[in-house]
Amino acid sequence: MAGLSQTRIIEIERDILSKNNGFARTNRDRLKQTGTLALNLMSSPGSGKTTLLCRTINDLKAKFPVAVIEGDQQTSNDADRIRATGARAIQVNTGKGCHLEALMIGHALDALPLDNGGLLFIENVGNLVCPAGFDLGEAHKVVVLSVTEGEDKPLKYPDMFAAADLMLLNKSDLLPHLRFDVGACLAAAIKVNPHIQTLVVSAETGEGMAAFYAWIEARASVSRASAVRSDG
């Protein structure tokens, strides 16, 4: 921002985040009313996030009603792939924006009625920087990293991994063909965030996905129970 002092820039950023956090609280309260578990999926482009999400929906849709808010700068390609699974999906195009914001999610929810006790996946814009700073009202942030990206990514983009509750190390089926140190990658993530949980998965073969589904189901139970308590 040319012509602005560092202090003024910080004030503007704080104002933006403050307004966003207000909308996020509204979203969170709204999701709580239906006992919906909302997960914010973040990654760099090409991590296999949409493929992973499609597999997850196909494997869980018999247990949960599933809805998706799909964020991209342009096109509806990923939303079309999601709808092919039978899940309801709303596309949010951010134009030049590099992340989704809570107000966008609120508008998407206006057009996306939620069933009680369901799952809401928010597939954020492909970016390992900006999405980390914006609360959308989700219960958990999940970062998807692929083994084709390099094991040092948690150290290069620490804010993303510090914000996430779970890291999915995807494309494990490619490990025999790559020089990738899984142990070093997981250690880097834990160094940045000692509380992060990590799973090694393959959206292509299904390796490790059962553990991801168990993680989801445990947290969905908490969301449903919270809705019951609030109704009572």
C-alpha positions, 0 to 999 in steps of 0.5 A, spaced: 500 500 500 503 505 497 504 512 501 501 508 508 505 508 514 506 501 517 502 503 523 496 505 518 497 498 514 497 494 521 490 498 523 487 496 516 489 489 517 486 489 524 480 492 522 479 487 516 480 481 520 475 484 526 470 485 521 471 478 518 471 475 525 464 478 526 461 474 520 465 468 522 462 468 529 455 469 525 457 463 521 459 459 527 452 460 531 448 458 524 452 452 523 451 450 531 443 450 530 443 444 525 449 441 528 453 441 522 461 440 522 464 445 518 471 443 515 475 448 512 480 445 507 486 449 505 492 447 500 496 449 495 494 448 487 495 441 485 495 437 492 489 433 490 484 436 495 478 436 490 480 429 488 480 427 496 474 431 497 470 427 492 472 420 495 471 423 502 464 425 499 462 418 496 465 414 502 461 418 507 454 420 504 451 414 506 452 416 513 452 424 513 448 429 509 454 433 505 454 440 502 460 443 499 462 451 498 467 451 493 472 457 492 476 458 486 478 465 483 475 463 476 471 457 473 466 452 476 470 446 474 471 443 481 464 445 484 462 441 477 466 435 480 463 435 487 456 435 484 457 429 480 458 425 487 451 427 489 453 432 494 450 439 494 455 445 492 455 452 491 461 455 487 464 462 490 469 465 485 473 470 488 476 474 482 483 477 484 482 475 491 486 469 494 482 466 499 475 466 502 472 470 507 467 469 512 462 474 509 462 470 502 461 463 506 455 467 510 452 468 503 453 461 500 450 459 506 443 463 504 443 459 498 445 452 501 440 449 506 443 445 511 440 438 514 441 437 521 447 433 523 451 434 516 458 435 514 460 442 510 466 442 507 469 449 505 474 448 499 478 454 500 482 457 494 489 454 493 494 458 497 498 456 503 498 463 505 492 468 505 487 463 507 490 461 514 489 468 517 481 468 516 476 464 520 470 462 516 466 460 522 469 452 521 470 447 526 477 445 524 482 447 519 485 442 515 491 443 511 492 438 505 500 437 503 502 432 497 508 428 497 510 432 490 511 439 494 517 438 498 517 436 505 520 443 508 513 446 506 511 447 513 517 451 515 516 455 509 509 456 510 508 456 518 502 460 519 498 455 515 500 449 519 500 453 525 493 454 524 491 447 522 488 442 526 490 436 522 495 435 516 493 430 511 499 428 507 496 426 500 499 422 494 502 417 498 501 412 492 507 416 489 512 415 494 516 409 491 517 414 485 519 420 489 525 422 494 521 425 499 522 424 507 515 423 510 518 423 517 522 430 516 515 433 513 511 430 519 517 433 524 517 440 520 509 440 521 509 438 529 515 443 530 511 449 527 505 446 531 506 441 536 498 440 537 497 438 529 495 431 528 497 428 521 495 423 517 498 420 511 493 418 505 492 417 498 486 419 495 487 415 489 488 408 492 484 410 499 490 409 503 489 412 510 482 415 508 479 410 514 483 414 519 481 421 516 473 418 516 474 416 523 477 423 525 471 426 521 466 422 525 468 423 532 468 431 531 461 430 527 458 427 534 461 433 538 457 437 533 451 434 533 451 433 541 452 441 541 446 442 537 442 438 542 444 441 548 443 448 545 436 446 543 435 443 550 
